[in-house]
Structures are given as structure tokens and as C-alpha cells.
Amino acid sequence: MALVLQLLLLLLSRVQGDPQVILKGSPGDRVNLSCIGVSDPTRWAWAPSFPACQGLSKGRRRILWASSSGPPAVFAHFSGRLRSLDTGIKRLELVLSAGDSGTFFCKGRQENESRTVLQVLGDKADCRASGSKHGSGYPKVLIALLVLGLMLGLGAWGLVWWRRRACTTLIWTTLSSGGTAGCPRWFPRMPPLSMRL
């Protein structure tokens, strides 16, 4: 069913004059990006699917553009992984990396464009879980220990308060019997008002 929907979207985009291709791959795979319906491409742009995971803002950014004085210039995110397969920039090869998911636009001189949607397996909007593999887990452990310490401290304080309150009530009622039924010795004994001079 998903394949039928993808083919239908591809056919509709071609009918509307906006060619679109969908590619999928894993980090390390090589994929080919091609301009479809653009005779004289001048630049490529990329709109990441999850820009926050790359520390980028939403929207398109130029990733490769033709240069008359030398080889095409490449956006830093794809440096060393994106190369042209011909003398121009009509066909490109990209070595996939995590975070590459997005839409690639090939633009021509007449502002016509083709689109290639790339889905890198493992990319997701909530990138904190994947980021924690490379970062330190120390802050999370520290927070957990602080919360645990706070809970234990509050529990101990509550127990002491409850014990003091219980012993205060017990002292008033059992002073005449000569004992405090397990209350700490250091707790001050206060005689009831009837026994004060």
C-alpha cells in the first residue's frame, strides 16, 4: 500500500511539473542525486527534515553551486561526502550520514527545479536519544542522585518530626509511670502543667 501511495505521489508531482524522487538508505550508504527535468542546473539546496538535530534553522540552504573558476563549492555539512559525477552538477553522489534526511532541490537557470526526498534510516525528530550516545550521561546520573538524596533527606526529616511529635505526646501522658516508651534519652521531658509549682 505504501509503495502504491509513493508511486501515486511521484506521478502527481510529474504531472504538476515538479519532479520528485524518494530515496532511502542507512548511514554509510552511497546514493545518487540527479536533476530531473532541469537541463542546466546551477545549484543544489537542502531542507533538512530535522534541522534542530543538526543545530540548524528551518528552511533551505545552498549545499552546492556551480563555480566558473573551479570545482563546485560544497556546504560544510556535506564536505568530503558529496561529489559531482559529471563535469557539471547534474548528477551527485552522497555518502549518507545521520541527520541527512530532508529534501534536496536542484535549481536551474530558469528557476525550474527538481526534488529528491531522502530518508536516512534512524533519523527522527526526537534526536536527544541518539545524541546521548556521543555525549556524556553524567548530568542525568547527577540529577537522579540529587533527586534520590532529596527524597531520602525529606523522608528522614519527616520520620524525626513524627517521632518527636509522638514522643512529646507520650511524655505528657506517661511521665507519671516513669518511662517514655522508647523515646530518645536526649529528648527534653516537660512535666504537665498540673505538676509545675
Residue frames as qw, qx, qy, qz and C-alpha x, y, z in Angstrom:
[[0.000, 0.884, 0.467, 0.000, 0.00, 0.00, 0.00],
 [0.306, -0.796, 0.101, 0.511, 2.81, 2.42, 0.92],
 [0.419, -0.129, 0.599, 0.670, 4.55, 1.67, -2.39],
 [0.216, 0.630, 0.657, 0.352, 1.36, 2.44, -4.33],
 [0.136, -0.938, -0.252, 0.197, 1.00, 5.77, -2.49],
 [0.402, -0.587, 0.328, 0.622, 4.62, 6.69, -3.21],
 [0.365, 0.163, 0.680, 0.615, 4.19, 5.90, -6.90],
 [0.086, 0.807, 0.565, 0.149, 0.97, 7.93, -6.99],
 [0.247, -0.882, -0.032, 0.400, 2.71, 10.93, -5.38],
 [0.428, -0.321, 0.517, 0.668, 5.58, 10.62, -7.87],
 [0.283, 0.441, 0.695, 0.492, 3.17, 10.54, -10.82],
 [0.046, -0.909, -0.412, 0.048, 1.20, 13.51, -9.49],
 [0.332, -0.750, 0.151, 0.551, 4.36, 15.55, -8.97],
 [0.388, -0.064, 0.616, 0.683, 5.47, 14.86, -12.55],
 [0.170, 0.680, 0.646, 0.302, 2.07, 15.86, -13.90],
 [0.168, -0.944, -0.222, 0.178, 2.33, 19.12, -11.96],
 [0.512, 0.758, -0.165, 0.369, 5.75, 19.82, -13.44],
 [0.281, -0.771, 0.479, -0.312, 7.61, 19.38, -10.15],
 [0.810, 0.156, -0.565, 0.014, 9.56, 16.11, -10.45],
 [0.465, -0.631, 0.484, -0.388, 10.26, 14.36, -7.14],
 [0.721, 0.169, -0.670, 0.045, 12.17, 11.20, -6.26],
 [0.679, -0.630, 0.222, -0.304, 12.19, 9.39, -2.91],
 [0.608, 0.385, -0.655, 0.231, 15.38, 7.69, -1.72],
 [0.753, -0.616, 0.115, -0.202, 16.05, 5.68, 1.44],
 [0.703, 0.383, -0.507, 0.319, 19.32, 4.49, 2.93],
 [0.751, -0.604, -0.167, 0.210, 21.40, 3.89, 6.04],
 [0.157, -0.917, 0.333, 0.150, 24.41, 5.87, 7.25],
 [0.463, -0.415, 0.705, 0.342, 27.43, 4.86, 5.14],
 [0.626, 0.467, 0.606, 0.149, 25.38, 4.05, 2.02],
 [0.137, -0.246, 0.361, 0.889, 26.08, 5.86, -1.24],
 [0.410, 0.661, 0.607, -0.163, 23.12, 7.41, -3.04],
 [0.314, 0.144, 0.424, 0.837, 22.89, 9.24, -6.36],
 [0.165, 0.706, 0.378, -0.576, 21.08, 12.57, -6.58],
 [0.347, 0.194, 0.594, 0.699, 20.01, 13.58, -10.09],
 [0.254, 0.368, 0.059, -0.893, 18.36, 16.64, -11.59],
 [0.308, 0.384, 0.848, 0.195, 15.19, 15.54, -13.38],
 [0.214, 0.822, 0.501, 0.168, 13.74, 17.94, -15.88],
 [0.163, -0.930, 0.108, 0.310, 16.42, 20.60, -15.23],
 [0.811, 0.530, 0.009, 0.246, 18.64, 21.00, -18.28],
 [0.452, 0.554, -0.292, 0.635, 21.22, 23.44, -16.94],
 [0.632, -0.684, -0.345, 0.112, 21.49, 23.14, -13.13],
 [0.228, 0.740, -0.265, 0.575, 23.29, 25.91, -11.27],
 [0.124, -0.428, 0.644, -0.622, 22.89, 24.97, -7.62],
 [0.562, -0.299, -0.770, -0.042, 21.61, 22.42, -5.14],
 [0.310, -0.481, 0.324, -0.753, 19.75, 23.27, -1.94],
 [0.444, -0.144, -0.871, 0.150, 18.81, 21.13, 1.06],
 [0.495, -0.492, 0.087, -0.711, 15.92, 21.47, 3.50],
 [0.169, 0.162, -0.927, 0.295, 16.65, 19.14, 6.45],
 [0.547, -0.450, -0.628, -0.323, 13.78, 17.14, 7.89],
 [0.657, -0.664, -0.307, 0.181, 15.07, 17.57, 11.45],
 [0.364, 0.739, -0.182, 0.537, 17.11, 20.80, 11.47],
 [0.486, -0.784, 0.229, -0.311, 17.24, 21.09, 15.27],
 [0.950, -0.226, 0.145, 0.158, 19.24, 17.85, 15.46],
 [0.722, 0.318, 0.064, 0.611, 21.96, 19.49, 13.36],
 [0.315, -0.561, -0.182, 0.744, 21.79, 22.85, 15.14],
 [0.145, 0.136, 0.479, 0.855, 20.29, 24.43, 12.02],
 [0.371, 0.315, 0.277, -0.829, 17.30, 26.65, 11.39],
 [0.615, 0.442, 0.648, -0.085, 14.32, 25.59, 9.28],
 [0.435, 0.823, -0.047, -0.362, 14.27, 26.21, 5.57],
 [0.872, 0.425, 0.026, 0.243, 16.52, 25.67, 2.56],
 [0.314, -0.807, 0.361, 0.347, 20.25, 26.21, 2.45],
 [0.648, 0.658, -0.363, -0.122, 22.58, 26.05, -0.53],
 [0.837, -0.389, 0.372, 0.102, 24.76, 22.96, -0.34],
 [0.599, -0.084, 0.539, 0.586, 26.48, 23.02, -3.73],
 [0.393, 0.851, 0.143, -0.316, 26.71, 25.57, -6.50],
 [0.789, 0.423, 0.177, 0.410, 28.47, 25.71, -9.82],
 [0.289, -0.818, 0.161, 0.472, 31.63, 27.79, -9.98],
 [0.676, 0.735, -0.047, 0.040, 33.20, 29.09, -13.19],
 [0.089, 0.832, -0.525, 0.156, 36.62, 29.39, -11.56],
 [0.031, 0.377, -0.906, 0.190, 36.99, 25.84, -10.25],
 [0.262, -0.224, -0.938, -0.031, 35.21, 22.84, -8.72],
 [0.413, -0.650, -0.401, -0.496, 31.73, 23.30, -7.24],
 [0.069, -0.395, 0.563, -0.722, 31.61, 24.76, -3.72],
 [0.573, -0.312, -0.752, -0.089, 30.13, 22.44, -1.06],
 [0.503, -0.698, 0.051, -0.507, 28.29, 23.33, 2.15],
 [0.034, -0.549, 0.758, -0.352, 30.32, 22.32, 5.24],
 [0.757, -0.140, 0.461, -0.442, 27.76, 19.75, 6.48],
 [0.936, 0.307, 0.152, -0.078, 28.39, 17.63, 3.35],
 [0.177, 0.824, -0.534, -0.069, 32.09, 18.35, 2.96],
 [0.094, -0.425, 0.900, 0.015, 34.02, 15.23, 1.94],
 [0.444, 0.184, 0.854, -0.200, 30.79, 13.26, 1.38],
 [0.543, 0.714, 0.357, -0.261, 29.23, 14.98, -1.63],
 [0.270, -0.401, 0.554, 0.678, 30.81, 14.94, -5.08],
 [0.596, 0.545, -0.090, -0.583, 29.77, 15.52, -8.66],
 [0.755, 0.023, 0.640, 0.140, 29.62, 12.53, -11.00],
 [0.604, 0.606, 0.358, 0.373, 29.93, 14.59, -14.19],
 [0.427, 0.232, 0.006, 0.874, 31.56, 17.79, -15.39],
 [0.258, -0.542, -0.098, -0.794, 28.59, 19.84, -14.15],
 [0.186, -0.130, 0.738, -0.636, 26.43, 19.32, -11.08],
 [0.667, -0.038, -0.340, -0.661, 23.56, 17.39, -12.69],
 [0.895, -0.178, -0.404, -0.064, 24.45, 14.08, -11.01],
 [0.145, -0.690, 0.548, -0.450, 25.84, 13.86, -7.48],
 [0.739, -0.121, -0.654, 0.109, 26.95, 11.08, -5.18],
 [0.348, -0.664, 0.307, -0.586, 26.37, 11.42, -1.44],
 [0.473, 0.003, -0.830, 0.295, 27.74, 9.18, 1.31],
 [0.497, -0.668, -0.337, -0.439, 24.94, 9.16, 3.87],
 [0.254, 0.121, -0.652, 0.704, 25.34, 10.22, 7.45],
 [0.186, -0.605, -0.727, 0.267, 22.88, 10.55, 10.33],
 [0.029, -0.675, -0.231, 0.700, 20.90, 13.76, 10.02],
 [0.102, -0.148, 0.567, 0.804, 20.96, 13.91, 6.20],
 [0.175, 0.553, 0.814, 0.046, 17.21, 13.28, 5.93],
 [0.107, 0.619, 0.123, -0.768, 15.48, 16.03, 4.02],
 [0.635, 0.685, 0.357, 0.002, 14.57, 17.33, 0.58],
 [0.442, -0.319, 0.392, 0.741, 17.27, 18.11, -1.98],
 [0.445, 0.816, 0.262, -0.260, 16.42, 20.71, -4.62],
 [0.538, -0.012, 0.445, 0.716, 18.20, 21.01, -7.96],
 [0.213, 0.837, 0.232, -0.449, 17.69, 24.51, -9.36],
 [0.627, 0.346, 0.415, 0.561, 18.24, 25.63, -12.95],
 [0.225, -0.018, 0.102, 0.969, 18.91, 28.98, -14.59],
 [0.294, -0.380, -0.429, -0.765, 15.20, 29.46, -15.32],
 [0.356, -0.273, 0.526, -0.723, 14.40, 28.77, -11.63],
 [0.870, -0.063, -0.328, -0.363, 12.90, 25.41, -12.53],
 [0.221, -0.519, 0.759, -0.325, 13.70, 22.68, -10.01],
 [0.764, -0.080, -0.614, -0.181, 13.52, 19.00, -9.24],
 [0.516, -0.592, 0.407, -0.466, 13.19, 17.45, -5.80],
 [0.655, 0.102, -0.744, 0.087, 14.72, 14.40, -4.19],
 [0.641, -0.611, 0.162, -0.435, 13.35, 13.34, -0.80],
 [0.513, 0.323, -0.750, 0.263, 15.96, 11.47, 1.23],
 [0.754, -0.553, 0.052, -0.350, 15.12, 9.38, 4.29],
 [0.322, 0.460, -0.772, 0.298, 18.09, 8.17, 6.33],
 [0.760, -0.368, -0.524, -0.113, 17.12, 5.21, 8.49],
 [0.595, -0.288, -0.472, 0.583, 17.45, 6.06, 12.18],
 [0.060, 0.192, -0.044, 0.979, 16.82, 9.79, 11.79],
 [0.255, -0.656, -0.710, -0.025, 13.97, 11.04, 13.96],
 [0.073, -0.822, -0.107, -0.555, 12.60, 14.31, 15.24],
 [0.630, -0.752, 0.154, -0.117, 13.48, 13.48, 18.86],
 [0.707, 0.508, -0.412, 0.270, 17.24, 13.28, 18.41],
 [0.342, -0.741, 0.448, -0.365, 18.11, 13.50, 22.11],
 [0.929, -0.218, 0.291, -0.071, 18.24, 9.71, 22.50],
 [0.860, 0.388, 0.007, 0.331, 20.70, 9.28, 19.62],
 [0.195, 0.826, -0.273, 0.453, 22.72, 12.28, 20.79],
 [0.629, -0.674, 0.314, -0.228, 23.21, 10.82, 24.24],
 [0.973, 0.047, 0.050, 0.218, 25.33, 8.01, 22.78],
 [0.596, 0.506, -0.123, 0.611, 28.02, 10.53, 21.83],
 [0.149, -0.729, 0.218, -0.632, 27.57, 12.84, 24.82],
 [0.161, 0.175, -0.822, 0.518, 28.15, 12.22, 28.49],
 [0.525, -0.514, -0.615, -0.286, 25.42, 10.68, 30.64],
 [0.370, -0.041, -0.560, 0.740, 26.93, 12.34, 33.74],
 [0.245, -0.172, 0.110, -0.948, 24.28, 15.12, 34.07],
 [0.712, -0.248, -0.419, -0.506, 21.42, 12.60, 34.04],
 [0.696, -0.163, -0.635, 0.294, 23.09, 10.46, 36.72],
 [0.205, 0.068, -0.405, 0.889, 23.83, 13.52, 38.83],
 [0.445, -0.237, -0.091, -0.859, 20.22, 14.72, 38.63],
 [0.775, -0.242, -0.535, -0.233, 18.94, 11.26, 39.58],
 [0.577, -0.096, -0.599, 0.548, 21.30, 11.13, 42.58],
 [0.027, -0.148, 0.238, -0.959, 20.26, 14.61, 43.70],
 [0.620, -0.268, -0.265, -0.688, 16.57, 13.70, 43.49],
 [0.777, -0.197, -0.595, 0.061, 17.19, 10.46, 45.39],
 [0.398, 0.012, -0.506, 0.765, 19.17, 12.32, 48.07],
 [0.264, -0.223, 0.059, -0.936, 16.42, 14.93, 48.41],
 [0.738, -0.275, -0.413, -0.457, 13.76, 12.24, 48.78],
 [0.710, -0.152, -0.600, 0.336, 15.81, 10.38, 51.42],
 [0.197, 0.110, -0.366, 0.903, 16.50, 13.61, 53.28],
 [0.463, -0.266, -0.088, -0.841, 12.83, 14.60, 53.31],
 [0.793, -0.236, -0.528, -0.191, 11.89, 11.09, 54.43],
 [0.575, -0.074, -0.574, 0.579, 14.40, 11.17, 57.32],
 [0.045, -0.167, 0.224, -0.959, 13.29, 14.66, 58.36],
 [0.628, -0.280, -0.291, -0.665, 9.63, 13.53, 58.30],
 [0.767, -0.199, -0.601, 0.098, 10.45, 10.49, 60.42],
 [0.366, -0.002, -0.488, 0.792, 12.31, 12.59, 63.01],
 [0.278, -0.219, 0.027, -0.935, 9.47, 15.12, 63.12],
 [0.736, -0.278, -0.433, -0.440, 6.87, 12.37, 63.53],
 [0.693, -0.133, -0.611, 0.357, 8.94, 10.68, 66.25],
 [0.157, 0.092, -0.373, 0.910, 9.42, 13.94, 68.18],
 [0.477, -0.254, -0.120, -0.833, 5.72, 14.71, 67.96],
 [0.795, -0.236, -0.528, -0.184, 4.81, 11.21, 69.10],
 [0.581, -0.069, -0.575, 0.572, 7.32, 11.34, 71.96],
 [0.071, -0.225, 0.210, -0.949, 6.09, 14.78, 73.07],
 [0.677, -0.290, -0.229, -0.637, 2.55, 13.47, 73.34],
 [0.816, -0.129, -0.556, 0.088, 3.78, 10.27, 75.02],
 [0.362, 0.138, -0.525, 0.758, 5.85, 12.14, 77.62],
 [0.334, -0.283, 0.130, -0.890, 2.90, 14.16, 78.74],
 [0.816, -0.213, -0.208, -0.495, 0.77, 11.05, 79.19],
 [0.916, -0.083, -0.373, 0.121, 3.35, 8.59, 80.59],
 [0.185, 0.631, -0.472, 0.588, 5.56, 10.79, 82.80],
 [0.611, -0.491, 0.337, -0.521, 3.80, 9.59, 85.92],
 [0.996, -0.031, 0.005, -0.081, 4.50, 5.94, 85.02],
 [0.549, -0.659, 0.432, 0.280, 8.27, 6.61, 84.90],
 [0.566, -0.049, 0.645, 0.512, 9.03, 5.84, 81.25],
 [0.301, 0.589, -0.152, -0.734, 8.81, 7.30, 77.80],
 [0.828, 0.310, 0.454, -0.115, 8.25, 4.06, 75.85],
 [0.759, 0.211, 0.386, 0.480, 11.33, 4.16, 73.61],
 [0.217, 0.967, 0.048, 0.122, 11.71, 7.90, 73.14],
 [0.634, 0.421, -0.319, 0.565, 15.32, 9.11, 72.91],
 [0.568, -0.508, -0.402, 0.507, 17.02, 9.99, 76.21],
 [0.316, -0.039, 0.035, 0.947, 18.16, 13.33, 74.87],
 [0.144, -0.591, -0.499, -0.617, 14.57, 14.46, 74.31],
 [0.048, -0.223, 0.456, -0.860, 13.64, 17.04, 76.99],
 [0.264, -0.466, -0.844, 0.037, 10.97, 15.89, 79.41],
 [0.155, -0.314, 0.047, -0.935, 8.39, 18.53, 80.16],
 [0.012, 0.277, 0.863, -0.423, 6.13, 17.93, 83.16],
 [0.055, -0.659, -0.640, -0.392, 2.45, 18.63, 82.68],
 [0.060, -0.588, 0.048, -0.805, 1.15, 21.96, 83.89],
 [0.720, -0.586, -0.208, -0.308, -0.58, 20.36, 86.91],
 [0.865, -0.256, -0.206, 0.380, 2.83, 19.27, 88.30],
 [0.407, 0.455, -0.130, 0.781, 4.52, 22.69, 87.97],
 [0.349, -0.495, -0.513, 0.609, 4.87, 24.86, 91.07]]
